[in-house]
Amino acid sequence: MNRDAADRILSGVQRQLWVLTSASGERRGGLIATFVCRASIVKAMPRVLVSLSIRHHSTNLVRESGAFALHLLTDQDCDLVWRFGLVSGREIDKLAGLEVRGSVTGSPVLSRSAAWLDCRVETSMDTGDREVFLAEVVEASAGSDVVPLTVDEVLAKAPADKVARMDELFAQDAAVDSRLIEAFRCR
Ligand SMILES: Cc1cc2nc3c(=O)[nH]c(=O)nc-3n(C[C@H](O)[C@H](O)[C@H](O)COP(=O)(O)O)c2cc1C
């Protein structure tokens, strides 16, 4: 298998950045996600797919609550990438200091977000390293001029220490994920 070619193809696709938030009881949290896509062409029945690492704090919250909110980021939101994407919410409340409001599903919605979806999980699939959730969109809000922020754009503006930390975390996660995928294939 030509791994470099596969990586070039998959890395060349523009990926939008989202903040996923979720809450279960008193606990709440969120993470940066890029594995998010539309999963229905029926306008009256919007659905999304999200793929979350089984090891993340937010994934547990989604499993427990059966719900999450997705916020599309814009170029005003680079600070949220570092807040939600580089540390685990197991030890800290990543939403502290941010204005949030309630939602139909009970997931915390970031008040500053111009484009968000409130989602209820319909089913999920275990892929070894990830849990892939299919969810119904039960509420949505969209500003008229929202331009989604992509991974390439945020990397172009990011301070060197943030890029270095992101690379370090991705390398650590990839090492663990490769073992989980191997174990999954041997089941
Ligand atoms: C650019 C970027 C994209 C990411 N995409 C995903 C993703 O699609 N799915 C995922 O599970 N984690 C993704 N992550 C990693 C999580 O956002 C990160 O590990 C987070 O700190 C997990 O937080 P938690 O443990 O509080 O849930 C991404 C991180 C970055 C910086």
The ligand as an SDF file (V2000), in Angstrom:
LIG
                    3D

 31 33  0  0  0  0  0  0  0  0999 V2000
   -7.2420   20.4900   14.5630 C   0  0  0  0  0  0  0  0  0  0  0  0
   -7.7680   19.4170   15.5020 C   0  0  0  0  0  0  0  0  0  0  0  0
   -8.6980   18.5070   15.0310 C   0  0  0  0  0  0  0  0  0  0  0  0
   -9.1990   17.4960   15.8800 C   0  0  0  0  0  0  0  0  0  0  0  0
  -10.1700   16.6380   15.4230 N   0  0  0  0  0  0  0  0  0  0  0  0
  -10.6610   15.6880   16.2690 C   0  0  0  0  0  0  0  0  0  0  0  0
  -11.7400   14.8340   15.8490 C   0  0  0  0  0  0  0  0  0  0  0  0
  -12.2990   14.9710   14.7500 O   0  0  0  0  0  0  0  0  0  0  0  0
  -12.1570   13.8570   16.7110 N   0  0  0  0  0  0  0  0  0  0  0  0
  -11.6080   13.6980   17.9590 C   0  0  0  0  0  0  0  0  0  0  0  0
  -12.0240   12.7970   18.6990 O   0  0  0  0  0  0  0  0  0  0  0  0
  -10.6150   14.5260   18.3930 N   0  0  0  0  0  0  0  0  0  0  0  0
  -10.1450   15.5040   17.5880 C   0  0  0  0  0  0  0  0  0  0  0  0
   -9.1610   16.3520   18.0150 N   0  0  0  0  0  0  0  0  0  0  0  0
   -8.5700   16.1440   19.3590 C   0  0  0  0  0  0  0  0  0  0  0  0
   -9.4010   16.7090   20.5110 C   0  0  0  0  0  0  0  0  0  0  0  0
   -9.9930   17.9500   20.1920 O   0  0  0  0  0  0  0  0  0  0  0  0
   -8.4770   16.9090   21.7300 C   0  0  0  0  0  0  0  0  0  0  0  0
   -7.7510   15.7420   22.0150 O   0  0  0  0  0  0  0  0  0  0  0  0
   -9.2310   17.3680   22.9740 C   0  0  0  0  0  0  0  0  0  0  0  0
   -8.3100   17.9370   23.8740 O   0  0  0  0  0  0  0  0  0  0  0  0
  -10.0120   16.2750   23.6700 C   0  0  0  0  0  0  0  0  0  0  0  0
  -10.6210   16.8540   24.8000 O   0  0  0  0  0  0  0  0  0  0  0  0
  -11.4730   16.0680   25.8930 P   0  0  0  0  0  0  0  0  0  0  0  0
  -10.6420   14.9200   26.3820 O   0  0  0  0  0  0  0  0  0  0  0  0
  -11.7300   17.1070   26.9370 O   0  0  0  0  0  0  0  0  0  0  0  0
  -12.7310   15.6170   25.2340 O   0  0  0  0  0  0  0  0  0  0  0  0
   -8.7050   17.3850   17.2070 C   0  0  0  0  0  0  0  0  0  0  0  0
   -7.7610   18.3340   17.6740 C   0  0  0  0  0  0  0  0  0  0  0  0
   -7.3130   19.3340   16.8370 C   0  0  0  0  0  0  0  0  0  0  0  0
   -6.3320   20.3500   17.3970 C   0  0  0  0  0  0  0  0  0  0  0  0
  1  2  1  0
  2  3  1  0
  2 30  2  0
  3  4  2  0
  4  5  1  0
  4 28  1  0
  5  6  2  0
  6  7  1  0
  6 13  1  0
  7  8  2  0
  7  9  1  0
  9 10  1  0
 10 11  2  0
 10 12  1  0
 12 13  2  0
 13 14  1  0
 14 15  1  0
 14 28  1  0
 15 16  1  0
 16 17  1  0
 16 18  1  0
 18 19  1  0
 18 20  1  0
 20 21  1  0
 20 22  1  0
 22 23  1  0
 23 24  1  0
 24 25  2  0
 24 26  1  0
 24 27  1  0
 28 29  2  0
 29 30  1  0
 30 31  1  0
M  END
$$$$
